[in-house]
Amino acid sequence: MDYFPGNWGNPRSRDADDAYLYSSDYLPGAHAADDAAARRVPDFICNPEHMPITHTQQPIVTGTSVIAIRFNGGVLMAADNLASYGSLARFRDVERMTKVGDYTVVGASGDVSDLQYIQHLLLKLETKEKYLDDGHSLGPKNVFEYMSRVMYARRSKVDPLWNSLVIAGVKDNQTFLGYVDLQGTSHQSPTIATGFGAHLAQPILRKAYESVEADTLSETQAKKVIEDCMRVLYCRDARSLNKFQVATITNVGVSISEPRAVEVDWGFAEKIRGYGA
C-alpha cells in the first residue's frame, strides 16, 4: 500500500523531475531538504504541513473481542478490560461497554480513541433527546440505526471509525441484538462476537443457543456460556485479559458488573506439541 497521502487518487508521472515520486518527506523524521529532487521544486510542494491530515488512519490502541447472547427476557454482553498498544498489554482497566439511555448497551472492539469519539456522539444524541422532552426515549433499534449510518458515513469519507460495535437492549418486552462494522455493514442475530471471538467464541455461543428451543435459554445458562467463552478467549487470544465485565440488559434495566475473572487451568498446555515444544 502507498502510505504517501499525496499519491492517493492522483495520476502518477514517471518524469525524473517528479518531486512527489522521489521525495521521502512523508516518512517520520525526514525533511524535504534531504531529497535532491525535492530541492528543485517550491517548498510548499514537499512541506508536510500541506499534506492531508491522517489522524487514526490505522488502529493504534485497540480492544479485542466483544461477545453477546440473547436469553429468555434479555441479553448478556461481555468484554475484557484490556487495551493493547500493538502487542503490549498497555491499559488494563478500560471499559468498552457503554450504557446509552435506559434500555441499551453498546460494546466496541477496535481502536479505543475512536470508541471514545463514538461515546461522545452517543452522549450528545442522548442529551438532545432529553432536551426535546417529547415523551420518546432512545431504544436499542434507534441506536443501532444511528450507528450504522454514522459508520457508513465515515467509511464513505474514507475516514472510518476503526471499530466493530455490538448493540444490545430490551424495550417494550422486545430483546434486540445487532452488529455494525467499520464499513456500516449491519445485521441482527441471537449471538454475536467480534474480533477473535468471531472465530473462537461464536461456535460456543451458537451451540448453546441452538441446543434449546427458541428464546428459552435461561439467564443462568447464558452466564455460564459467557464465562466459558471468556475463558477460551483468554487462553487462545494473545490480546485478551482475564479481567472482564458483563452487561445484563432486561426489562428491569441495564447493569454493568464490576470487573471479574474466571478460573483458568493451564494443565492442558503440557499436552500441546508443536511450535518448538
Secondary structure, DSSP 4 states (H G I P E B T S, - for coil): ----GGGTT-PPP--TT-HHHH--TTSTT--GGG-TTGGGS-HHHH-GGGSPP-TTSS--EEE--EEEEEETTEEEEEEE--EEETTEEEES----EEEETTTEEEEEEEEHHHHHHHHHHHHHHHHHHHHH-SS----HHHHHHHHHHHHHHHHHTT----EEEEEEEEETTEEEEEEE-TT--EEE-SEEE-TTHHHHTHHHHHHHHHTSSTT---HHHHHHHHHHHHHHHHHH-TT--S-EEEEEEETTEEEEPPPB-----GGGGGG---TT-
